Amino acid sequence: QVQLVESGGGLVQPGGSLRLSCAASGRGFSINAMGWYRQAPGKQRELAAVITSGGSTNYADSVKGRFTISRDNAKNTVYLQMNSLKPEDTAVYYCNAKTIGGTNWGQGTQVTVSS
């Protein structure tokens, strides 16, 4: 079992930036891909960005060029740098980690983009 703890959410004005962090902990695990998903009110959870253990990345079209996902394998931590934020980025952001044993989710962190 992998525990994921997110931090870094909050309220930001349109055009602003936020950096999310997600630290993984547990025993005897090896994480493959890590990613960030988001769920806006009344909508389904969707992928925002994902990064493999080798560093390959994939982004939703809606965040390309504005969000950057990165990973520190030594710390089992994944980051999401979010720039040029828009009101439509408002959502609960969930960290996700895939291991051989399955998929693990964090508790979520709220990101609100509003003036």
Stockholm file with secondary structure:
# STOCKHOLM 1.0

chainA/1-115         QVQLVESGGGLVQPGGSLRLSCAASGRGFSINAMGWYRQAPGKQRELAAVITSGGSTNYADSVKGRFTISRDNAKNTVYLQMNSLKPEDTAVYYCNAKTIGGTNWGQGTQVTVSS
#=GR chainA/1-115 SS CEEEEEECCEEECTTCCEEEEEEEEESSCCEEEEEEEEECTTSCCEEEEEECTTCCEEECTTTTTTEEEEEEGGGTEEEEEECSCCGGGCEEEEEEEEETTEEEECCCEEEEECC
#=GC SS_cons         CEEEEEECCEEECTTCCEEEEEEEEESSCCEEEEEEEEECTTSCCEEEEEECTTCCEEECTTTTTTEEEEEEGGGTEEEEEECSCCGGGCEEEEEEEEETTEEEECCCEEEEECC
//
